[in-house]
């Protein structure tokens, strides 16, 4: 019964209030005249139809539903205050210390390896991959990440590309701590951009600027060259092209599906029991997003490596992309916890 109530409350959050969209005159008309509000009350079907028109389902993909308030009485409020003290006064400083220690270890090893082993390219790349996986593990530890991986781990093979749903930039960190992927990613400013142009460059990552139209052809050529190399790191692409709230998937862009190689889907599902991992870049910087994760109790996540897929005879890249974005297993995983997630402090 509690699961059913949770599901109903989540649906209520998504359901629009029709009265907010009605003209004021339709509500304040004098008695005796038929009002639009009365017309909608005649049939629940009409109400649902009007709600479907008002509420664009596509916008739900980018909306983060706030957790239901639970610290509303005198018994629970002291527990919430205690939780705030523990998270900000004890866990957060400890996590900052862990992350700082990780950066010290990483930088003290990475730059000597990168500069002294240039003549031994194979050994240098192997050590750099291990160090990147190490610093990503420190990042996950700084959130007290509880991550379970399901399925066979990715391997270095030619003519394959991995695609994953995209909720936040931490998706890359979650996947990278297990396997050193080369990722295609938008060029970011600030400290993230510095890491892209220095450390992540050694993994064979590919960057682009959305404002540069000529980047499309350059990126396509680099993608084709990368997937042909047997010794290159596995290529990871987030084909949605933007962060989605982890309840839905949007249509995959066709770039990853016109390379003529095997596509290996990855499903990432975050449990919002402690924190919502969805990053809305319009409302929050990535630094503030990381601070939000580091001041939560934990980040709980499941990662599924799904069965590889290939282009079917007569299928276009656009149809291939649509088939993968509507993959039955992928969508089942994303909706698996919608009714089972519970709210806590």
TORFIBA-577797 format. One line per 3 residues: their letters; for each residue z, y, x of N, C-alpha, C. Coordinates in Angstrom, 3 decimals. Layout:
! TORFIBA-577797
a = Z,Y,X,Z,Y,X,Z,Y,X  ...
***
This chain:
! TORFIBA-577797
xxx = 0.000,-1.209,0.818,0.000,0.000,0.000,0.000,1.262,0.853  0.742,1.209,2.011,0.776,2.380,2.888,-0.584,2.663,3.482  -1.370,1.572,3.793,-2.715,1.763,4.330,-3.605,2.430,3.291
xxx = -3.434,2.007,2.025,-4.247,2.588,0.968,-3.929,4.051,0.772  -2.652,4.401,0.868,-2.271,5.803,0.711,-2.797,6.648,1.851  -2.756,6.085,3.075,-3.288,6.810,4.227,-4.773,7.062,4.070
xxx = -5.494,6.033,3.597,-6.936,6.174,3.401,-7.237,7.228,2.348  -6.462,7.225,1.247,-6.698,8.206,0.191,-6.422,9.611,0.676  -5.365,9.774,1.505,-5.053,11.113,2.002,-6.139,11.622,2.936
xxx = -6.751,10.719,3.738,-7.829,11.137,4.621,-9.058,11.529,3.827  -9.318,10.795,2.732,-10.450,11.155,1.892,-10.217,12.497,1.221  -8.962,12.780,0.855,-8.653,14.061,0.230,-8.889,15.208,1.186
xxx = -8.643,14.981,2.475,-8.884,16.034,3.451,-10.372,16.359,3.540  -11.224,15.335,3.398,-12.660,15.546,3.482,-13.249,16.092,2.194  -12.575,15.883,1.047,-13.146,16.277,-0.232,-13.035,17.788,-0.409
xxx = -14.116,18.481,-0.678,-14.059,19.931,-0.840,-13.428,20.325,-2.155  -12.837,21.520,-2.182,-12.296,22.078,-3.406,-13.418,22.840,-4.095  -13.905,22.289,-5.197,-15.072,22.858,-5.857,-14.818,24.293,-6.287
xxx = -13.597,24.600,-6.681,-13.287,25.946,-7.178,-13.480,27.001,-6.107  -13.355,26.599,-4.843,-13.562,27.567,-3.759,-15.004,28.039,-3.695  -15.930,27.255,-4.252,-17.349,27.567,-4.167,-17.923,28.083,-5.483
xxx = -17.092,28.169,-6.521,-17.565,28.661,-7.802,-17.462,30.170,-7.861  -18.377,30.857,-8.525,-18.251,32.308,-8.716,-16.983,32.623,-9.480  -16.364,33.736,-9.116,-15.112,34.099,-9.759,-15.278,34.277,-11.262
xxx = -16.445,34.705,-11.692,-16.676,34.918,-13.118,-16.672,33.627,-13.908  -17.043,32.523,-13.249,-17.095,31.254,-13.959,-15.705,30.721,-14.247  -14.716,31.236,-13.514,-13.347,30.778,-13.715,-12.580,31.734,-14.626
xxx = -12.928,33.006,-14.618,-12.181,34.023,-15.340,-12.854,34.453,-16.641  -13.830,33.680,-17.094,-14.488,34.009,-18.348,-13.490,33.921,-19.495  -13.584,34.776,-20.533,-12.680,34.693,-21.673,-12.879,33.405,-22.439
xxx = -11.856,33.059,-23.232,-11.904,31.837,-24.018,-13.055,31.888,-25.015  -13.589,30.721,-25.343,-14.686,30.645,-26.301,-16.026,30.459,-25.647  -16.116,30.748,-24.353,-17.366,30.573,-23.624,-17.250,29.359,-22.713
xxx = -18.370,28.673,-22.561,-18.399,27.496,-21.703,-18.411,27.936,-20.245  -17.427,27.474,-19.506,-17.314,27.833,-18.103,-17.826,26.674,-17.238  -18.291,27.005,-16.038,-18.780,25.978,-15.127,-17.667,25.005,-14.763
xxx = -16.459,25.523,-14.661,-15.323,24.667,-14.358,-15.123,23.626,-15.459  -15.256,24.048,-16.723,-15.133,23.104,-17.838,-16.253,22.071,-17.811  -17.452,22.526,-17.429,-18.584,21.617,-17.371,-18.354,20.519,-16.338
xxx = -17.769,20.885,-15.200,-17.497,19.897,-14.162,-16.390,18.941,-14.575  -15.479,19.414,-15.444,-14.393,18.564,-15.901,-14.849,17.533,-16.933  -16.049,17.705,-17.480,-16.532,16.773,-18.497,-16.677,15.371,-17.925
xxx = -17.161,15.284,-16.693,-17.441,13.976,-16.113,-17.074,13.953,-14.643  -16.335,12.936,-14.211,-16.060,12.799,-12.773,-17.334,12.674,-11.949  -18.390,12.128,-12.571,-19.660,11.978,-11.853,-20.238,13.327,-11.498
xxx = -20.164,14.282,-12.455,-20.644,15.629,-12.169,-19.820,16.286,-11.068  -18.517,16.046,-11.084,-17.649,16.620,-10.059,-18.001,16.081,-8.676  -18.205,14.758,-8.590,-18.571,14.154,-7.314,-19.937,14.639,-6.844
xxx = -20.873,14.808,-7.796,-22.201,15.286,-7.428,-22.137,16.698,-6.877  -21.349,17.556,-7.536,-21.198,18.930,-7.043,-20.527,18.947,-5.680  -19.538,18.061,-5.508,-18.871,17.985,-4.205,-19.799,17.543,-3.109
xxx = -20.713,16.620,-3.414,-21.675,16.147,-2.420,-22.623,17.248,-1.989  -22.970,18.136,-2.957,-23.854,19.257,-2.621,-23.132,20.263,-1.746  -21.868,20.539,-2.100,-21.100,21.550,-1.361,-20.760,21.067,0.039
xxx = -20.346,19.803,0.126,-19.858,19.267,1.390,-20.980,18.550,2.123  -21.521,19.189,3.144,-22.570,18.587,3.950,-21.952,17.487,4.809  -22.388,16.253,4.594,-21.785,15.134,5.309,-21.999,15.231,6.813
xxx = -23.045,15.929,7.245,-23.296,16.041,8.679,-22.192,16.839,9.374  -21.640,17.844,8.696,-20.587,18.652,9.312,-19.297,17.860,9.480  -19.126,16.789,8.712,-17.936,15.969,8.875,-17.889,15.325,10.254
xxx = -19.036,15.127,10.857,-19.085,14.495,12.177,-18.435,15.352,13.252  -18.291,16.644,12.996,-17.783,17.561,14.017,-16.489,18.237,13.571  -15.832,17.653,12.567,-14.601,18.230,12.051,-13.436,17.346,12.426
xxx = -12.393,17.964,12.976,-11.189,17.227,13.333,-10.154,17.440,12.238  -9.814,16.375,11.534,-8.816,16.476,10.479,-7.425,16.577,11.079  -6.677,17.632,10.762,-5.333,17.763,11.321,-4.419,16.671,10.782
xxx = -3.452,16.227,11.594,-2.535,15.182,11.117,-1.661,15.699,9.987  -1.263,14.805,9.119,-0.391,15.192,8.026,0.986,15.552,8.565  1.583,16.664,8.113,2.929,17.035,8.586,3.963,16.018,8.106
xxx = 4.860,15.641,9.002,5.876,14.660,8.650,7.283,15.188,8.901  7.427,16.255,9.723,8.746,16.786,10.086,9.180,17.860,9.093  9.113,17.532,7.799,9.302,18.536,6.778,10.719,18.559,6.216
xxx = 11.590,17.651,6.658,12.949,17.688,6.110,13.980,17.744,7.232  15.209,17.919,6.850,16.282,18.143,7.817,16.564,16.890,8.641  16.159,15.709,8.165,16.419,14.486,8.908,15.394,14.258,10.013
xxx = 14.143,14.614,9.757,13.082,14.333,10.712,12.851,15.457,11.713  13.173,16.683,11.342,12.909,17.820,12.228,13.636,17.696,13.568  14.917,17.267,13.612,15.568,17.100,14.926,14.871,16.074,15.810
xxx = 14.332,14.994,15.201,13.602,14.010,15.997,12.332,14.612,16.584  11.638,15.438,15.790,10.435,16.099,16.293,10.786,17.028,17.460  11.880,17.784,17.333,12.306,18.677,18.416,12.642,17.884,19.676
xxx = 13.308,16.746,19.511,13.619,15.902,20.663,12.339,15.406,21.332  11.353,15.035,20.509,10.083,14.598,21.063,9.392,15.689,21.858  9.439,16.930,21.380,8.836,18.056,22.100,9.511,18.241,23.452
xxx = 10.832,18.149,23.484,11.578,18.312,24.743,11.195,17.226,25.738  11.095,15.988,25.277,10.749,14.877,26.168,9.318,15.020,26.687  8.387,15.366,25.797,6.974,15.440,26.192,6.711,16.586,27.156
xxx = 7.274,17.766,26.869,6.994,18.941,27.692,7.956,19.085,28.871  9.184,18.627,28.708,10.175,18.809,29.767,10.246,17.677,30.768  9.817,16.466,30.360,9.920,15.317,31.266,8.558,14.692,31.568
xxx = 7.824,14.301,30.517,6.561,13.599,30.730,5.507,14.488,31.374  5.370,15.727,30.904,4.326,16.596,31.436,4.509,16.882,32.931  5.698,17.301,33.408,5.848,17.496,34.863,5.598,16.219,35.654
xxx = 6.020,15.073,35.117,5.795,13.812,35.823,4.307,13.505,35.920  3.561,13.777,34.860,2.124,13.524,34.859,1.393,14.480,35.786  1.828,15.724,35.849,1.235,16.672,36.801,1.448,16.182,38.230
xxx = 2.619,15.653,38.490,2.919,15.126,39.820,2.021,13.930,40.144  1.832,13.048,39.184,0.963,11.872,39.386,-0.470,12.312,39.675  -0.981,13.272,38.873,-2.353,13.734,39.063,-2.513,14.457,40.396
xxx = -1.513,15.252,40.794,-1.561,15.943,42.083,-1.578,14.944,43.236  -0.740,13.929,43.137,-0.715,12.886,44.167,-2.064,12.173,44.247  -2.671,11.935,43.084,-3.974,11.294,43.067,-5.043,12.123,43.759
xxx = -5.045,13.429,43.516,-6.022,14.306,44.168,-5.804,14.369,45.677  -4.551,14.367,46.104,-4.270,14.399,47.546,-4.814,13.142,48.221  -4.560,11.988,47.620,-5.062,10.722,48.175,-6.583,10.693,48.162
xxx = -7.157,11.134,47.051,-8.612,11.090,46.911,-9.309,11.994,47.928  -8.883,13.248,47.989,-9.550,14.200,48.882,-9.356,13.849,50.347  -8.188,13.316,50.704,-7.930,12.958,52.099,-8.776,11.762,52.543
xxx = -9.292,10.998,51.580,-10.145,9.853,51.910,-11.621,10.137,51.678  -11.927,10.919,50.641,-13.325,11.089,50.254,-14.129,11.860,51.299  -13.630,13.011,51.725,-14.415,13.847,52.636,-14.612,13.210,54.002
xxx = -13.614,12.524,54.590,-13.912,11.783,55.831,-14.970,10.699,55.631  -14.905,9.965,54.513,-15.901,8.932,54.237,-17.278,9.558,54.055  -17.323,10.677,53.343,-18.602,11.309,53.032,-19.274,11.906,54.270
xxx = -18.484,12.375,55.227,-19.047,13.042,56.404,-19.228,12.098,57.603  -18.332,11.126,57.769,-18.359,10.282,58.961,-19.229,9.046,58.814  -19.553,8.669,57.559,-20.326,7.437,57.348,-21.736,7.716,56.832
xxx = -22.295,8.834,57.215,-23.637,9.161,56.731,-24.698,8.214,57.278  -24.441,7.636,58.446,-25.424,6.725,59.027,-25.354,5.337,58.393  -24.198,5.008,57.822,-24.023,3.713,57.153,-24.011,3.974,55.648
xxx = -25.208,4.122,55.115,-25.337,4.580,53.727,-24.758,3.569,52.737  -24.950,2.299,52.952,-24.481,1.279,52.015,-22.962,1.247,51.937  -22.298,1.281,53.082,-20.836,1.276,53.112,-20.279,2.569,52.516
xxx = -20.920,3.693,52.847,-20.449,4.980,52.333,-20.489,5.014,50.808  -21.592,4.559,50.213,-21.697,4.569,48.752,-20.674,3.646,48.108  -20.431,2.499,48.751,-19.451,1.561,48.207,-18.053,2.162,48.205
xxx = -17.680,2.827,49.299,-16.358,3.452,49.375,-16.245,4.636,48.422  -17.303,5.418,48.290,-17.284,6.562,47.380,-17.138,6.106,45.932  -17.811,5.011,45.582,-17.647,4.471,44.227,-16.192,4.076,43.976
xxx = -15.600,3.409,44.932,-14.202,2.996,44.776,-13.251,4.175,44.661  -13.514,5.241,45.421,-12.648,6.413,45.376,-12.791,7.167,44.054  -14.004,7.246,43.528,-14.197,7.906,42.228,-13.494,7.120,41.131
xxx = -13.596,5.797,41.179,-12.868,4.979,40.218,-11.359,5.194,40.352  -10.892,5.391,41.575,-9.461,5.606,41.814,-8.989,6.916,41.191  -9.709,8.020,41.409,-9.262,9.302,40.863,-9.349,9.303,39.342
xxx = -10.322,8.587,38.792,-10.393,8.470,37.328,-9.200,7.690,36.799  -8.743,6.701,37.550,-7.544,5.957,37.149,-6.312,6.853,37.164  -6.241,7.758,38.117,-5.129,8.716,38.137,-5.195,9.662,36.939
xxx = -6.406,10.069,36.557,-6.548,10.901,35.363,-6.032,10.166,34.127  -6.433,8.901,33.979,-5.991,8.114,32.829,-4.474,7.937,32.858  -3.914,7.741,34.048,-2.459,7.610,34.165,-1.746,8.903,33.776
xxx = -2.395,10.048,34.008,-1.766,11.332,33.658,-1.722,11.558,32.151  -2.430,10.736,31.372,-2.324,10.799,29.905,-1.494,9.640,29.378  -0.958,8.797,30.294,-0.380,7.508,29.914,-1.394,6.759,29.061
xxx = -2.593,6.605,29.592,-3.675,5.967,28.862,-3.435,4.488,28.647  -3.573,4.048,27.402,-3.480,2.635,27.047,-4.884,2.213,26.603  -5.654,1.646,27.521,-7.078,1.385,27.291,-7.346,-0.104,27.435
xxx = -8.003,-0.655,26.430,-8.388,-2.067,26.446,-9.909,-2.163,26.501  -10.391,-3.000,27.407,-11.828,-3.196,27.572,-12.195,-4.581,27.045  -13.258,-4.621,26.241,-13.685,-5.866,25.613,-15.130,-6.172,26.024
xxx = -15.384,-7.420,26.382,-16.743,-7.805,26.727,-16.974,-7.813,28.226  -18.145,-8.307,28.659,-18.465,-8.382,30.090,-18.639,-6.994,30.701  -18.138,-6.836,31.913,-18.217,-5.554,32.600,-19.656,-5.257,33.048
xxx = -20.044,-3.980,33.092,-21.393,-3.615,33.557,-21.597,-3.997,35.020  -22.825,-4.325,35.371,-23.171,-4.684,36.740,-24.380,-3.869,37.182  -24.604,-3.843,38.496,-25.720,-3.084,39.058,-26.993,-3.911,38.971
xxx = -27.852,-3.591,38.035,-29.126,-4.271,37.860,-30.220,-3.238,37.629  -31.430,-3.520,38.074,-32.517,-2.574,37.804,-32.964,-2.663,36.347  -33.583,-1.588,35.895,-34.186,-1.517,34.570,-33.185,-1.784,33.436
xxx = -32.040,-1.103,33.524,-31.087,-1.130,32.426,-30.390,0.231,32.347  -30.005,0.606,31.147,-29.315,1.863,30.927,-28.221,1.620,29.894  -27.083,2.263,30.090,-25.952,2.123,29.181,-25.853,3.384,28.318
xxx = -25.641,3.184,27.019,-25.497,4.310,26.093,-24.159,4.161,25.369  -23.484,5.275,25.133,-22.162,5.253,24.500,-22.035,6.408,23.524  -21.220,6.201,22.493,-20.878,7.320,21.607,-20.016,8.323,22.365
xxx = -20.031,9.565,21.913,-19.439,10.657,22.696,-18.421,11.418,21.860  -17.166,11.401,22.305,-16.077,12.102,21.613,-15.535,13.255,22.438  -15.512,13.084,23.743,-14.964,14.090,24.651,-15.503,13.819,26.046
xxx = -15.314,14.785,26.938,-15.704,14.540,28.326,-14.841,13.469,28.979  -13.701,13.164,28.388,-12.867,12.109,28.957,-13.507,10.736,28.748  -14.530,10.641,27.874,-15.259,9.374,27.742,-15.762,8.908,29.105
xxx = -16.286,9.848,29.867,-16.804,9.527,31.197,-15.693,8.999,32.097  -14.509,9.605,32.031,-13.386,9.182,32.867,-12.918,7.786,32.456  -12.838,7.551,31.147,-12.397,6.256,30.643,-13.330,5.143,31.117
xxx = -14.631,5.385,31.083,-15.596,4.369,31.518,-15.690,4.287,33.038  -15.515,5.425,33.694,-15.710,5.476,35.150,-14.602,4.771,35.909  -13.403,4.711,35.347,-12.316,4.049,36.081,-12.536,2.539,36.188
xxx = -13.403,1.998,35.328,-13.700,0.570,35.370,-14.998,0.287,36.132  -16.007,1.161,35.967,-17.301,0.989,36.628,-17.826,2.356,37.044  -18.287,2.481,38.264,-18.810,3.757,38.768,-20.217,3.980,38.223
xxx = -20.314,4.688,37.104,-21.607,4.991,36.501,-22.198,6.254,37.122  -23.509,6.306,37.111,-24.219,7.572,37.309,-24.534,8.105,35.917  -24.104,9.307,35.625,-24.196,9.828,34.264,-25.161,11.002,34.219
xxx = -25.831,11.149,33.092,-26.622,12.351,32.853,-25.773,13.278,32.004  -25.611,14.514,32.479,-24.644,15.412,31.850,-25.112,16.853,31.975  -24.716,17.655,31.006,-25.003,19.083,31.074,-24.217,19.718,32.219
xxx = -24.838,20.661,32.895,-24.165,21.378,33.970,-23.105,22.301,33.393  -21.859,22.159,33.881,-20.733,22.943,33.366,-20.305,23.990,34.393  -19.724,25.087,33.924,-19.204,26.088,34.855,-17.787,25.723,35.305
xxx = -17.223,26.549,36.174,-15.824,26.388,36.572,-15.589,25.180,37.465  -14.355,24.671,37.394,-13.961,23.568,38.278,-14.692,22.269,37.942  -15.086,22.102,36.684,-15.860,20.917,36.319,-17.227,20.959,37.004
xxx = -17.861,22.129,37.017,-19.140,22.280,37.698,-19.033,22.051,39.191  -17.897,22.449,39.780,-17.683,22.213,41.212,-17.617,20.721,41.506  -16.919,19.973,40.654,-16.851,18.521,40.841,-18.224,17.883,40.668
xxx = -19.017,18.409,39.722,-20.353,17.865,39.504,-21.241,18.030,40.732  -21.186,19.200,41.342,-22.097,19.508,42.448,-21.634,18.922,43.779  -20.424,18.395,43.849,-19.907,17.850,45.110,-19.648,16.346,44.994
xxx = -18.578,15.984,44.311,-18.127,14.590,44.284,-19.045,13.713,43.447  -19.344,14.131,42.205,-20.144,13.284,41.319,-21.599,13.201,41.749  -22.028,14.137,42.582,-23.396,14.099,43.088,-23.636,12.846,43.924
xxx = -22.577,12.353,44.556,-22.724,11.176,45.414,-22.961,9.897,44.622  -22.675,9.925,43.313,-22.887,8.746,42.473,-24.310,8.662,41.937  -25.097,9.695,42.192,-26.451,9.726,41.661,-26.527,10.318,40.267
xxx = -25.516,11.085,39.883,-25.502,11.711,38.557,-26.635,12.735,38.447  -27.094,12.945,37.220,-28.220,13.838,36.951,-27.741,14.954,36.046  -27.976,16.193,36.454,-27.502,17.355,35.689,-28.682,18.099,35.081
xxx = -28.412,18.816,34.000,-29.445,19.626,33.361,-28.797,20.832,32.690  -29.612,21.851,32.449,-29.195,23.028,31.697,-29.995,23.074,30.402  -29.303,23.198,29.279,-29.988,23.222,27.989,-30.910,24.426,27.858
xxx = -30.568,25.520,28.550,-31.358,26.742,28.436,-32.650,26.690,29.239  -32.774,25.720,30.162,-33.956,25.610,31.008,-34.910,24.571,30.413  -36.024,25.035,29.885,-36.980,24.118,29.258,-37.642,23.204,30.286
xxx = -37.808,23.673,31.513,-38.465,22.861,32.537,-37.599,21.691,33.001  -36.281,21.747,32.697,-35.390,20.670,33.119,-35.714,19.358,32.427  -36.322,19.408,31.242,-36.602,18.190,30.497,-37.521,17.256,31.288
xxx = -38.599,17.800,31.835,-39.522,16.976,32.605,-38.903,16.469,33.887  -38.099,17.309,34.543,-37.452,16.902,35.792,-36.454,15.778,35.541  -35.666,15.916,34.470,-34.665,14.904,34.144,-35.336,13.579,33.787
xxx = -36.421,13.626,33.029,-37.137,12.404,32.661,-37.642,11.666,33.894  -38.187,12.423,34.854,-38.684,11.796,36.081,-37.537,11.170,36.870  -36.394,11.868,36.973,-35.249,11.327,37.709,-34.677,10.092,37.034
xxx = -34.685,10.086,35.701,-34.185,8.917,34.973,-35.033,7.682,35.275  -36.350,7.850,35.244,-37.238,6.718,35.504,-37.070,6.208,36.935  -36.903,7.126,37.876,-36.714,6.718,39.265,-35.380,5.987,39.440
xxx = -34.351,6.456,38.742,-33.021,5.864,38.915,-32.969,4.425,38.382  -33.532,4.190,37.197,-33.420,2.860,36.590,-34.247,1.819,37.339  -35.188,2.244,38.172,-36.005,1.306,38.943,-35.295,0.829,40.195
xxx = -34.263,1.567,40.645,-33.579,1.208,41.889,-32.549,0.116,41.681  -32.632,-0.967,42.440,-31.700,-2.088,42.295,-30.323,-1.761,42.837  -30.244,-0.841,43.811,-28.966,-0.502,44.442,-28.319,0.739,43.842
xxx = -28.930,1.338,42.837,-28.354,2.526,42.215,-27.218,2.147,41.265  -26.282,3.056,41.094,-25.192,2.828,40.158,-25.737,2.713,38.738  -25.094,1.928,37.873,-25.554,1.829,36.484,-25.645,3.216,35.839
xxx = -26.708,3.444,35.088,-26.951,4.739,34.475,-26.289,4.798,33.101  -25.507,5.845,32.867,-24.799,6.042,31.600,-25.317,7.300,30.921  -25.664,7.173,29.638,-26.162,8.305,28.849,-25.382,8.367,27.542
xxx = -25.036,9.591,27.128,-24.444,9.822,25.819,-25.545,10.396,24.921  -26.267,9.529,24.209,-27.493,9.971,23.528,-27.261,10.840,22.290  -26.013,10.975,21.835,-25.765,11.891,20.720,-25.965,13.338,21.149
xxx = -25.782,13.618,22.433,-26.039,14.954,22.952,-24.944,15.956,22.693  -23.866,15.560,22.011,-22.749,16.448,21.726,-21.543,15.590,21.379  -20.375,16.221,21.327,-19.154,15.485,21.006,-19.010,15.342,19.493
xxx = -18.778,14.123,19.035,-18.606,13.797,17.619,-17.177,13.288,17.439  -16.630,13.447,16.231,-15.195,13.259,16.021,-14.692,11.820,16.025  -15.501,10.852,16.446,-15.097,9.464,16.634,-14.916,8.693,15.333
xxx = -15.226,9.318,14.196,-15.286,8.601,12.925,-16.726,8.245,12.574  -17.683,8.965,13.132,-19.083,8.805,12.789,-19.922,8.779,14.067  -21.179,8.378,13.916,-22.174,8.577,14.962,-23.332,9.365,14.364
xxx = -23.957,10.192,15.181,-25.128,10.938,14.740,-26.360,10.327,15.404  -27.523,10.719,14.937,-28.777,10.151,15.421,-28.901,10.300,16.936  -29.166,9.179,17.621,-29.336,9.201,19.067,-30.657,9.889,19.426
xxx = -30.621,10.667,20.490,-31.852,11.252,21.019,-32.652,10.157,21.726  -33.958,10.310,21.733,-34.837,9.219,22.151,-34.980,9.065,23.659  -34.465,10.015,24.457,-34.704,9.992,25.899,-34.314,8.696,26.577
xxx = -33.160,8.123,26.186,-32.693,6.890,26.811,-33.480,5.675,26.366  -34.269,5.820,25.303,-34.919,4.666,24.692,-36.425,4.613,24.977  -36.917,5.581,25.737,-38.330,5.571,26.090,-38.539,5.305,27.574
xxx = -37.512,4.726,28.221,-37.606,4.400,29.638,-38.198,3.014,29.859  -38.363,2.230,28.790,-38.932,0.901,28.916,-38.016,-0.103,29.583  -36.692,0.064,29.411,-35.745,-0.847,30.034,-34.723,-1.325,29.002
xxx = -33.874,-2.253,29.404,-32.847,-2.794,28.522,-31.772,-1.748,28.267  -31.359,-1.611,27.012,-30.329,-0.645,26.625,-29.055,-1.406,26.283  -27.961,-1.061,26.942,-26.671,-1.741,26.740,-25.715,-0.780,26.023
xxx = -25.426,-1.007,24.738,-24.547,-0.094,23.993,-23.081,-0.291,24.375  -22.347,0.829,24.373,-20.903,0.829,24.590,-20.266,1.598,23.435  -19.254,1.015,22.820,-18.536,1.675,21.721,-17.147,2.055,22.214
xxx = -16.817,3.342,22.071,-15.505,3.865,22.476,-14.781,4.321,21.215  -13.613,3.747,20.962,-12.834,4.104,19.785,-11.433,4.540,20.193  -11.083,5.793,19.857,-9.748,6.318,20.134,-8.873,6.145,18.892
xxx = -7.654,5.714,19.112,-6.677,5.627,18.032,-5.866,6.927,18.024  -5.833,7.596,16.880,-5.167,8.893,16.793,-3.671,8.778,16.513  -3.075,7.661,16.879,-1.661,7.470,16.608,-0.799,8.511,17.322
xxx = -1.235,8.944,18.523,-0.466,9.924,19.268,-1.192,11.254,19.442  -2.509,11.214,19.604,-3.273,12.441,19.833,-4.720,12.202,19.426  -5.374,13.259,18.963,-6.795,13.194,18.633,-7.582,13.560,19.884
xxx = -8.358,12.608,20.401,-9.095,12.832,21.651,-10.377,13.617,21.453  -10.730,13.972,20.232,-11.961,14.721,19.982,-11.865,16.105,20.603  -12.907,16.482,21.363,-12.950,17.792,22.023,-13.982,18.664,21.333
xxx = -13.499,19.732,20.713,-14.379,20.728,20.107,-14.544,21.862,21.111  -15.655,21.851,21.839,-15.852,22.809,22.935,-15.975,24.249,22.449  -16.259,24.447,21.160,-16.352,25.807,20.628,-14.981,26.432,20.411
xxx = -13.969,25.593,20.251,-12.632,26.101,19.949,-11.662,25.943,21.112  -12.023,25.117,22.096,-11.058,24.782,23.138,-11.772,24.518,24.450  -11.239,25.073,25.535,-11.797,24.772,26.855,-11.388,23.359,27.257
xxx = -12.112,22.807,28.229,-11.791,21.453,28.655,-10.433,21.414,29.352  -10.057,22.478,30.032,-8.738,22.535,30.672,-7.631,22.441,29.627  -7.758,23.196,28.535,-6.760,23.136,27.473,-6.773,21.769,26.787
xxx = -7.945,21.164,26.717,-8.046,19.824,26.126,-7.269,18.817,26.981  -7.398,18.915,28.300,-6.645,18.027,29.179,-5.141,18.265,29.056  -4.742,19.521,28.948,-3.318,19.825,28.778,-2.785,19.237,27.473
xxx = -3.607,19.275,26.434,-3.202,18.678,25.164,-2.974,17.174,25.320  -3.847,16.514,26.073,-3.685,15.079,26.302,-2.463,14.787,27.172  -2.220,15.628,28.151,-1.115,15.394,29.075,0.241,15.695,28.450
xxx = 0.267,16.429,27.359,1.527,16.714,26.675,1.713,15.849,25.433  0.845,14.872,25.236,1.009,13.931,24.135,1.789,12.716,24.639  2.108,11.819,23.731,2.813,10.610,24.150,1.903,9.684,24.931
xxx = 0.683,9.490,24.463,-0.248,8.576,25.141,-1.627,8.730,24.512  -2.643,8.293,25.251,-4.011,8.201,24.744,-4.332,6.716,24.591  -4.565,6.288,23.358,-4.817,4.879,23.057,-6.304,4.720,22.753
xxx = -6.936,3.766,23.419,-8.390,3.659,23.335,-8.832,2.209,23.510  -9.897,1.844,22.803,-10.552,0.550,22.984,-12.010,0.792,23.350  -12.508,-0.003,24.296,-13.894,0.097,24.749,-14.556,-1.260,24.576
xxx = -15.680,-1.277,23.870,-16.432,-2.514,23.665,-17.785,-2.425,24.374  -18.070,-3.391,25.247,-19.394,-3.523,25.848,-20.192,-4.478,24.956  -21.156,-3.956,24.239,-21.877,-4.722,23.229,-23.113,-5.413,23.814
xxx = -23.740,-6.219,22.994,-24.882,-7.016,23.431,-26.075,-6.127,23.781  -26.734,-6.363,24.922,-27.907,-5.559,25.308,-29.019,-5.647,24.272  -29.770,-4.566,24.148,-30.855,-4.482,23.176,-32.149,-4.098,23.899
xxx = -33.272,-4.578,23.351,-34.578,-4.255,23.908,-35.505,-3.743,22.809  -36.521,-3.029,23.232,-37.513,-2.517,22.290,-38.273,-3.677,21.658  -38.337,-3.689,20.337,-39.038,-4.746,19.628,-40.539,-4.479,19.609
xxx = -41.362,-5.511,19.457,-42.821,-5.304,19.397,-43.193,-4.377,18.241  -43.995,-3.365,18.554,-44.429,-2.419,17.546,-43.412,-1.340,17.215  -42.255,-1.354,17.861,-41.197,-0.370,17.585,-41.366,0.837,18.499
xxx = -41.250,2.038,17.950,-41.351,3.258,18.742,-39.983,3.597,19.334  -39.941,4.422,20.398,-38.637,4.831,20.945,-37.741,5.510,19.919  -38.327,6.283,18.995,-37.519,6.945,17.969,-36.886,5.912,17.038
xxx = -37.656,4.905,16.654,-37.118,3.843,15.802,-36.066,3.022,16.541  -36.280,2.813,17.843,-35.310,2.103,18.675,-33.995,2.883,18.719  -34.086,4.195,18.918,-32.897,5.040,18.951,-32.163,5.019,17.614
xxx = -32.923,5.069,16.528,-32.307,5.037,15.198,-31.613,3.704,14.946  -32.232,2.614,15.406,-31.628,1.288,15.216,-30.314,1.168,15.970  -30.273,1.704,17.188,-29.041,1.634,17.972,-27.953,2.543,17.400
xxx = -28.342,3.739,16.900,-27.346,4.653,16.338,-26.741,4.101,15.062  -27.474,3.182,14.388,-26.978,2.545,13.174,-26.565,1.102,13.433  -26.303,0.796,14.700,-25.925,-0.567,15.097,-24.711,-1.020,14.293
xxx = -24.800,-2.186,13.688,-23.751,-2.670,12.798,-22.417,-2.797,13.522  -22.406,-3.347,14.725,-21.156,-3.522,15.469,-20.561,-2.183,15.871  -21.428,-1.260,16.319,-20.961,0.052,16.751,-20.279,0.786,15.612
xxx = -20.911,0.841,14.444,-20.327,1.552,13.318,-19.097,0.837,12.778  -19.072,-0.489,12.826,-17.893,-1.223,12.381,-16.691,-0.915,13.256  -16.922,-0.783,14.573,-15.832,-0.471,15.494,-15.308,0.932,15.251
xxx = -16.201,1.898,15.040,-15.762,3.273,14.842,-14.959,3.439,13.559  -15.221,2.602,12.556,-14.513,2.710,11.291,-13.352,1.717,11.192  -13.121,0.937,12.243,-12.138,-0.139,12.160,-10.722,0.385,11.955
xxx = -10.409,1.540,12.567,-9.035,2.034,12.543,-8.822,3.177,11.558  -9.840,3.523,10.777,-9.715,4.694,9.902,-8.593,4.536,8.895  -8.354,3.314,8.413,-7.293,3.104,7.442,-6.022,2.557,8.057
xxx = -6.067,2.235,9.363,-4.890,1.647,9.975,-4.150,2.605,10.889  -4.743,3.750,11.204,-4.078,4.697,12.074,-2.901,5.327,11.332  -1.791,5.463,12.013,-0.609,6.076,11.442,-0.238,7.305,12.232
xxx = 0.479,8.190,11.602,0.875,9.431,12.248,2.293,9.278,12.793  2.526,9.849,13.974,3.857,9.787,14.567,4.097,11.072,15.321  5.276,11.178,15.911,5.577,12.389,16.676,5.254,12.184,18.134
***
